[in-house]
């Protein structure tokens, strides 16, 4: 099954065997093998009536986006629905913490002339949660500055519910958090509000954005120290280890709805990210952020730069009938790796892959869709991407998978062989360094 309404990575996943997907870093993200269902992001028009008839779960987002769960065998029916414009699978997300106040020129807006400390605004943190008992996030009377806390990772206990309109996690209000803060014991506090920030990343990000410096006697008060907060702890209903773009989009949707309900401007901090995509703003997640940023009084602050010198990207320009060779070092005991190559559709480029022993596969003809090869103890999935409604770029996706446990270590080479070239520009990306 292949459809131009489905993104390239989803098409490849649906055309791959389950054991191949399990070995891959990306192909199985979003798939629940127990129920044989997928969590998917869709862009639609008019309404979701036909989608609701075939999906087991539909979470309607603003501006004609939705996150759905659907049986794999029904995805071909989904792609045939006229109201469905495009479908993407989730991607894993990784921490992308900002450096902080030092380089942000905050002092200039907190001098005696302006005195801007976040009064009357909401700071929204979408991350690993928050230490809600931390006094940096409390008012002078000890009450919490957190208006809402949605922990997507929890299953509701007695008396707890998910937010209205969503089907995962537990929502805590300011009143519930204040009740927990007034508890006599830590165990009672954690019973009343069970959400915890295990990694501390979300608490650190919230501290940079909205900490009032109470822990340091005011010395380390930061950007929006008088703001109120909305916190979304990203979760994953099938526990793949990292949250995904589906949960992120629901978190954004929830925050904008709450800001509208409270009639308060909101600054949304997203310190999660990944390296997947053409980096041209055309994925459904990127388009959704652009679209929803036009709703109400909102601004989005997205962390970047954590990849730094991790050597996860290269680029170049190839000429007609020319050839470019990119070296890729595979370390010992590496279980899999994926490579994305993005180029213009007008450029004709074929791919060859050479393993550390010098065995070569290719050039592989640029025929749209999946291709499979095996070099020694490594299986290669190569996908020449099809056009999407939102991008003029072409994705060439490569997955190196072990036949047994690990890839063949050493220096691999990816050879780009050019035919007729118009621009010749290409970009190549490896997975996030966090992988």
C-alpha positions as CSV (number, residue, x, y, z in Angstrom):
1,X,0.0,0.0,0.0
2,X,1.4,3.4,-1.0
3,X,-0.5,6.7,-1.1
4,X,0.6,10.3,-1.8
5,X,-1.6,11.3,1.0
6,X,0.7,9.5,3.4
7,X,4.1,10.9,4.2
8,X,7.2,9.0,2.9
9,X,8.2,7.5,6.3
10,X,4.7,6.2,6.9
11,X,4.5,4.7,3.4
12,X,7.9,2.9,4.1
13,X,6.7,1.7,7.5
14,X,3.6,0.2,6.0
15,X,5.6,-1.5,3.3
16,X,8.1,-3.0,5.8
17,X,8.0,-6.2,7.8
18,X,7.3,-5.9,11.5
19,X,10.8,-7.2,12.4
20,X,12.4,-4.5,10.2
21,X,10.3,-1.8,11.9
22,X,11.3,-3.1,15.3
23,X,15.0,-2.7,14.5
24,X,14.6,0.8,13.0
25,X,14.8,4.0,15.1
26,X,11.9,5.6,13.3
27,X,9.7,3.2,11.5
28,X,7.8,1.7,14.5
29,X,7.2,5.0,16.3
30,X,3.5,5.4,16.6
31,X,2.7,1.7,16.2
32,X,1.1,-0.4,18.9
33,X,1.9,-4.1,18.0
34,X,-0.5,-5.5,20.5
35,X,-3.6,-3.9,18.9
36,X,-2.0,-3.4,15.5
37,X,-3.0,0.2,15.6
38,X,-1.2,3.5,14.6
39,X,-1.3,6.9,16.2
40,X,-1.3,9.3,13.3
41,X,-1.5,13.1,12.7
42,X,-3.9,14.2,10.0
43,X,-4.7,17.5,8.2
44,X,-8.3,17.5,7.1
45,X,-11.0,19.8,5.7
46,X,-14.7,20.2,6.4
47,X,-15.2,17.6,9.2
48,X,-14.1,14.4,10.7
49,X,-17.3,12.4,10.3
50,X,-15.9,9.7,8.0
51,X,-12.7,9.5,10.0
52,X,-14.6,8.8,13.2
53,X,-16.3,5.9,11.5
54,X,-13.0,4.0,11.0
55,X,-10.7,5.3,13.8
56,X,-10.8,3.9,17.3
57,X,-9.9,7.3,18.8
58,X,-10.0,10.8,17.4
59,X,-8.6,13.9,19.2
60,X,-9.7,17.0,17.3
61,X,-7.2,19.8,17.3
62,X,-7.8,23.4,16.2
63,X,-7.5,24.6,12.6
64,X,-8.5,21.3,11.0
65,X,-5.8,19.0,12.5
66,X,-6.4,15.9,14.5
67,X,-4.5,13.1,16.2
68,X,-6.2,9.7,15.6
69,X,-5.7,6.0,16.4
70,X,-6.5,3.6,13.7
71,X,-6.0,-0.1,12.8
72,X,-3.2,-0.6,10.3
73,X,-5.5,-2.4,7.9
74,X,-7.8,0.7,7.7
75,X,-5.1,3.3,6.8
76,X,-5.8,2.7,3.1
77,X,-9.4,3.6,3.7
78,X,-8.3,6.7,5.6
79,X,-6.2,7.8,2.7
80,X,-9.1,7.5,0.4
81,X,-11.4,9.8,2.4
82,X,-11.7,13.1,0.4
83,X,-11.7,15.2,3.6
84,X,-8.3,13.9,4.6
85,X,-5.6,16.0,3.0
86,X,-2.4,14.5,4.5
87,X,-1.3,11.9,7.1
88,X,1.9,11.7,9.1
89,X,3.2,9.3,11.7
90,X,4.6,10.5,15.0
91,X,8.3,11.2,15.5
92,X,10.3,10.9,18.8
93,X,11.1,14.1,20.6
94,X,14.3,14.9,22.6
95,X,15.4,17.5,25.1
96,X,16.4,20.9,23.6
97,X,17.0,23.1,26.6
98,X,17.8,26.8,26.1
99,X,20.9,28.4,27.6
100,X,18.9,30.9,29.6
101,X,18.8,34.5,30.7
102,X,22.5,35.4,30.1
103,X,22.3,35.9,26.3
104,X,18.6,37.0,26.2
105,X,19.0,40.7,27.0
106,X,16.3,40.4,29.8
107,X,17.8,43.1,32.0
108,X,16.8,45.8,29.5
109,X,13.1,45.1,29.9
110,X,13.3,44.8,33.7
111,X,14.7,48.2,34.4
112,X,12.8,50.9,36.3
113,X,11.4,52.3,33.0
114,X,9.6,49.2,31.8
115,X,9.3,46.9,34.8
116,X,8.2,43.9,32.7
117,X,8.1,40.8,34.9
118,X,5.4,38.7,33.2
119,X,2.5,40.3,35.0
120,X,-0.9,39.2,33.7
121,X,0.5,36.6,31.2
122,X,0.7,32.8,31.1
123,X,4.0,31.0,30.6
124,X,3.3,27.5,29.2
125,X,5.9,24.8,29.6
126,X,5.6,21.6,27.4
127,X,8.3,19.3,28.7
128,X,9.1,16.6,31.3
129,X,6.8,18.1,34.0
130,X,7.6,20.4,36.9
131,X,8.4,20.2,40.6
132,X,5.2,21.9,41.6
133,X,6.3,22.2,45.2
134,X,9.4,24.2,44.3
135,X,9.0,27.7,45.9
136,X,10.3,29.4,42.8
137,X,6.8,28.6,41.3
138,X,4.8,29.9,44.3
139,X,3.3,33.2,45.3
140,X,4.3,35.1,48.4
141,X,1.5,33.5,50.4
142,X,2.7,30.0,49.4
143,X,0.0,29.3,46.9
144,X,1.0,27.9,43.5
145,X,1.4,30.0,40.4
146,X,0.4,27.0,38.2
147,X,-3.1,27.4,36.8
148,X,-3.2,24.0,35.2
149,X,-0.9,20.9,35.1
150,X,-1.7,18.2,32.5
151,X,0.4,15.1,33.1
152,X,-0.1,13.0,29.9
153,X,1.9,10.1,31.4
154,X,-0.5,9.2,34.2
155,X,-3.6,7.0,34.1
156,X,-6.5,8.5,36.0
157,X,-7.0,7.3,39.5
158,X,-10.2,7.7,41.6
159,X,-11.4,11.3,41.3
160,X,-8.9,12.1,38.6
161,X,-9.8,12.9,34.9
162,X,-8.1,13.8,31.6
163,X,-8.8,17.3,30.3
164,X,-12.1,17.7,28.5
165,X,-11.7,16.8,24.9
166,X,-8.6,14.6,25.4
167,X,-8.3,10.9,26.2
168,X,-4.9,10.6,28.0
169,X,-3.4,11.7,31.2
170,X,-4.6,13.6,34.3
171,X,-5.4,17.3,34.6
172,X,-4.7,19.1,37.9
173,X,-6.0,22.6,38.6
174,X,-4.6,25.4,40.8
175,X,-7.0,24.5,43.6
176,X,-5.9,20.8,43.6
177,X,-2.2,21.8,43.6
178,X,-2.8,24.2,46.5
179,X,-4.5,21.5,48.4
180,X,-1.5,19.2,47.9
181,X,0.9,22.0,49.0
182,X,-1.1,22.3,52.2
183,X,-0.8,18.6,52.9
184,X,0.8,17.6,56.2
185,X,3.1,14.9,54.7
186,X,5.0,14.4,51.5
187,X,3.1,11.1,50.9
188,X,-0.2,12.9,51.2
189,X,1.0,15.6,48.9
190,X,2.0,13.1,46.2
191,X,-1.3,11.2,46.6
192,X,-3.3,14.4,45.9
193,X,-1.1,15.5,42.9
194,X,0.9,12.5,41.6
195,X,2.7,14.3,38.8
196,X,6.5,14.3,39.1
197,X,9.4,15.6,37.0
198,X,11.7,12.7,37.0
199,X,14.4,14.1,34.8
200,X,14.3,17.7,36.1
201,X,14.5,19.1,32.6
202,X,11.0,20.7,32.6
203,X,11.6,22.2,36.1
204,X,14.9,23.7,34.8
205,X,13.2,25.1,31.7
206,X,10.4,26.5,33.8
207,X,12.9,28.0,36.2
208,X,14.7,29.8,33.3
209,X,11.4,31.1,31.9
210,X,9.4,31.9,35.1
211,X,11.3,31.2,38.3
212,X,10.9,34.0,40.8
213,X,14.2,33.4,42.6
214,X,12.7,32.4,46.0
215,X,15.2,29.6,46.4
216,X,18.1,32.1,46.1
217,X,16.5,35.0,48.0
218,X,15.7,36.7,44.7
219,X,19.2,36.6,43.3
220,X,18.3,34.3,40.5
221,X,14.9,35.7,39.6
222,X,14.5,35.3,35.9
223,X,12.4,36.3,32.9
224,X,8.7,36.2,33.8
225,X,8.9,35.9,37.5
226,X,5.4,37.3,38.1
227,X,3.6,35.2,35.4
228,X,1.3,32.3,36.0
229,X,2.0,28.9,34.5
230,X,0.4,26.1,32.5
231,X,2.4,23.0,32.4
232,X,2.1,19.9,30.1
233,X,4.1,16.9,31.0
234,X,4.5,15.0,27.7
235,X,3.7,11.3,27.9
236,X,3.5,8.3,25.6
237,X,0.6,5.9,25.9
238,X,2.6,3.0,24.7
239,X,5.9,3.9,26.5
240,X,8.5,4.0,23.7
241,X,10.9,5.9,26.0
242,X,10.5,9.3,24.4
243,X,7.4,11.4,23.9
244,X,6.2,12.0,20.3
245,X,4.9,14.7,18.1
246,X,1.3,13.5,18.5
247,X,1.4,14.3,22.3
248,X,3.2,17.6,21.6
249,X,0.5,18.8,19.3
250,X,-2.2,17.9,21.8
251,X,-0.3,19.8,24.4
252,X,-0.1,22.9,22.2
253,X,-3.8,22.6,21.5
254,X,-4.6,22.3,25.2
255,X,-2.6,25.3,26.1
256,X,-4.1,27.6,23.5
257,X,-7.6,26.5,24.5
258,X,-6.8,27.3,28.2
259,X,-5.3,30.7,27.3
260,X,-8.5,31.5,25.4
261,X,-10.6,30.3,28.4
262,X,-8.6,32.4,30.8
263,X,-8.5,35.4,28.3
264,X,-4.7,35.7,29.0
265,X,-1.8,36.1,26.6
266,X,0.4,33.0,26.6
267,X,4.1,32.4,25.8
268,X,4.6,28.7,24.9
269,X,8.0,27.1,25.6
270,X,8.9,24.0,23.6
271,X,12.3,22.6,24.6
272,X,11.8,19.3,22.8
273,X,12.7,18.6,19.2
274,X,14.2,16.2,16.7
275,X,16.2,16.3,13.4
276,X,13.6,14.6,11.2
277,X,12.2,16.4,8.2
278,X,13.3,18.8,5.5
279,X,13.7,21.7,8.0
280,X,11.6,23.9,5.6
281,X,8.5,24.2,7.8
282,X,6.4,21.8,5.8
283,X,5.7,18.9,8.2
284,X,2.3,18.8,9.8
285,X,3.8,19.7,13.2
286,X,5.5,22.7,11.8
287,X,2.5,23.9,9.9
288,X,0.3,23.3,12.9
289,X,2.5,25.5,15.1
290,X,2.4,28.2,12.4
291,X,-1.4,27.9,12.1
292,X,-2.2,27.9,15.8
293,X,0.1,30.8,16.5
294,X,-2.4,33.0,14.7
295,X,-5.0,32.1,17.4
296,X,-5.4,34.4,20.3
297,X,-2.4,36.3,21.8
298,X,0.3,33.7,21.7
299,X,4.0,33.4,21.0
300,X,6.0,30.2,20.6
301,X,9.6,29.9,22.0
302,X,11.3,26.8,20.6
303,X,14.7,25.6,21.9
304,X,17.4,24.9,19.3
305,X,21.1,24.4,19.0
306,X,21.6,21.3,21.2
307,X,23.0,19.3,18.3
308,X,25.9,21.8,18.1
309,X,29.0,19.9,16.8
310,X,27.5,16.5,16.9
311,X,28.2,16.0,13.2
312,X,24.6,15.0,12.5
313,X,24.2,17.1,9.3
314,X,26.1,17.7,6.1
315,X,25.1,19.5,2.9
316,X,26.5,20.3,-0.5
317,X,25.9,21.1,-4.1
318,X,26.3,18.5,-6.9
319,X,26.7,19.3,-10.6
320,X,25.1,17.5,-13.6
321,X,26.7,14.1,-14.2
322,X,28.8,14.6,-11.1
323,X,29.3,12.4,-8.0
324,X,29.5,13.2,-4.3
325,X,30.7,10.7,-1.6
326,X,29.8,11.2,2.1
327,X,31.5,9.1,4.7
328,X,29.5,7.7,7.7
329,X,31.2,6.2,10.7
330,X,29.3,3.3,12.3
331,X,30.6,2.5,15.8
332,X,30.7,-0.9,17.3
333,X,27.5,-2.4,18.8
334,X,25.3,0.1,17.0
335,X,21.9,-1.4,16.6
336,X,20.6,0.7,13.7
337,X,20.8,4.1,12.0
338,X,18.7,6.2,9.6
339,X,19.8,8.8,7.1
340,X,17.6,11.5,5.5
341,X,18.6,13.1,2.2
342,X,16.6,16.1,1.0
343,X,16.9,17.6,-2.5
344,X,14.8,19.3,-5.2
345,X,12.5,17.0,-7.2
346,X,13.8,18.5,-10.3
347,X,17.3,17.1,-9.6
348,X,18.0,13.6,-10.7
349,X,20.2,11.8,-8.1
350,X,20.7,8.1,-7.6
351,X,22.1,6.5,-4.5
352,X,24.9,3.9,-4.0
353,X,25.9,2.5,-0.6
354,X,29.4,1.0,0.1
355,X,30.1,-0.9,3.3
356,X,33.4,-0.9,5.2
357,X,34.6,-3.9,3.2
358,X,34.1,-2.1,-0.1
359,X,31.0,-4.0,-1.2
360,X,28.7,-1.7,-3.2
361,X,25.0,-1.6,-3.9
362,X,23.8,0.8,-6.6
363,X,23.4,3.2,-8.1
364,X,19.8,2.5,-7.2
365,X,17.5,3.9,-10.0
366,X,15.4,6.8,-8.8
367,X,12.1,4.9,-8.8
368,X,9.6,6.3,-6.3
369,X,8.8,4.0,-3.4
370,X,10.7,1.4,-1.3
371,X,13.9,-0.6,-2.3
372,X,15.5,-3.4,-0.3
373,X,19.1,-4.7,-0.3
374,X,21.4,-6.7,1.9
375,X,25.2,-6.2,2.2
376,X,26.7,-8.9,4.5
377,X,25.0,-8.7,7.9
378,X,23.3,-5.4,7.2
379,X,19.9,-4.9,5.6
380,X,19.3,-1.6,3.8
381,X,15.8,0.0,3.3
382,X,15.9,2.9,0.8
383,X,12.9,5.0,0.0
384,X,12.6,7.5,-2.8
385,X,10.0,9.9,-1.5
386,X,6.9,10.9,-3.4
387,X,5.6,14.5,-3.7
388,X,3.5,15.9,-0.8
389,X,0.9,18.7,-0.9
390,X,3.1,21.0,1.1
391,X,6.7,20.6,-0.1
392,X,8.6,20.8,-3.4
393,X,11.6,18.9,-1.8
394,X,12.1,15.2,-2.2
395,X,13.1,13.0,0.7
396,X,15.4,10.0,0.2
397,X,15.3,7.9,3.4
398,X,17.8,5.2,4.2
399,X,17.6,2.8,7.1
400,X,20.5,0.5,8.0
401,X,19.3,-2.5,10.0
402,X,21.2,-5.4,11.4
403,X,20.4,-8.9,10.1
404,X,21.2,-10.1,13.7
405,X,22.1,-7.7,16.5
406,X,24.4,-5.0,15.3
407,X,25.4,-3.1,12.1
408,X,28.8,-3.7,10.5
409,X,31.1,-1.2,12.1
410,X,33.5,1.0,10.2
411,X,33.4,3.7,7.6
412,X,30.4,3.4,5.2
413,X,30.1,5.6,2.1
414,X,27.0,7.1,0.6
415,X,27.5,8.0,-3.0
416,X,25.2,10.5,-4.8
417,X,25.4,10.1,-8.6
418,X,23.8,13.0,-10.5
419,X,22.0,13.0,-13.8
420,X,20.3,16.2,-15.0
421,X,20.7,18.9,-12.3
422,X,18.8,22.2,-11.9
423,X,20.0,23.4,-8.4
424,X,22.0,20.5,-7.1
425,X,21.6,21.5,-3.4
426,X,21.2,18.6,-1.0
427,X,20.9,18.3,2.8
428,X,21.7,15.1,4.8
429,X,20.6,14.5,8.4
430,X,21.3,11.8,11.0
431,X,19.0,11.1,14.0
432,X,19.2,13.4,17.0
433,X,22.4,13.0,19.0
434,X,20.2,12.0,21.9
435,X,19.5,8.7,20.2
